[in-house]
Amino acid sequence: MRAVSLSEEPAFSVLKDDLVCGYRDISKESWAGYSGKHEVGGNAVNTTNGAGPHNLQTFIMASDGTVLTCLPGYWAPQDLVTEIEFAARLNDVYTNPKYGPAQRRLMFRSMHVAHIKEHSHEMSSRSHMQHFDQRYESDNRFRTTDTIKESVKATLGDGTNVPSDAFKTTDILMHERMAKRPFLAYADFDTPRFSDYGRPQYDKNEDQRDPKGLVDKGARSKKDTIGNDPSKKAKRNRMIKNIALQGLRTGLRFAR
Amino acid sequence: MKSATNRIKHGLVLSLAALTLGMAPGFCGEELVPGYVAKNKIQQVATGIEWNTDLNAAEEKAKSANKMILWINMIGKMEGAT
């Protein structure tokens, strides 16, 4: 996932002028996902809101590091700004001395749920979960997932084909999950669980496409990855095992 | 004769289907940003915005400027490979 969309207005000016910005590299976190490695000059793609949740999370926090909201995955710049404006309203509640902690938490929950209805139709349209993520949820977590609408889930059985419109859009899912995490410090925020939906791999093969947008399958199989790629881990483990075995054999030869 | 006509019709339908599939981009509805454009945009974000990598330092700045914090967890580096 890349920072390309942050250069677009209105997001760029808001980030530059109205917020203190920061980031950290989560490549080595056990819960991080993985994708094809993109060099600075590589292609990029504007995708759907909430795509790649394991690879990117954007937090909007109060000045003391209290999480007001968190957007998992990519978000369109105009929708990011909508959520920053919403976070500013939550910040007003958080910093207003007339509210006690319990009242603040109640307001946090109700404001997050209510904000779902304030999203525009366009924002909702930009928030359809990627089909491969929907498939992952229905194949692996049908019983436990919160990504499928409860009303539809009740009518479906295990192993049935879950229709695409049975899934919540990511703008709804995000606020529902946030409503359960009122005013937590960044250090206490359970990012792995919050951002866990869909498969760990997010990849659009941007750098393996021809001008028509078609993926070159040969190039795709050879590309390097970044993050927690399980095949890389297995390869590394095999290499360590081979080195250890070689060392053992050499040691045994010397011992004779 | 009838079956020959059907074969031609089926062949035409299959050819059109193959042509349509072949021409359709693999990421319908998602806009591909070419590398040179992406590079400029990344540089603009990396250099035009002050990025902190220490959350405590970001909090100090936010408190003194009375601003909120935008903090990104990402795979990779803001100015490098991702």
Interface residues (C-beta under 8 A of the other chain):
Chain A: M1 R2 A3 V4 L6 S7 E8 F12 L15 K16 D18 L19 V20 C21 G22 Y23 R24 D25 I26 S27 A32 G33 Y34 S35 K37 H38 E39 V40 G41 G42 N43 A44 V45 N46 T47 T48 N55 L56 Q57 T58 F59 I60 M61 A62 S63 D64 G65 L68 I84 A87 A88 N91 Y186 T191 K204 N205 E206 D207 R209 K212 G213 L214 V215 I226 G227
Chain B: G22 M23 P25 G26 F27 E30 E31 L32 V33 P34 G35 Y36 A38 K39 N40 K41 I42 Q43 Q44 V45 A46 G48 I49 E50 W51 N52 T53 D54 L55 A57 A58 E59 K61 A62 K63 A65 N66 K67 M68 I69 L70 W71 I72 N73 M74 I75 G76 K77 M78 E79 G80 A81 T82
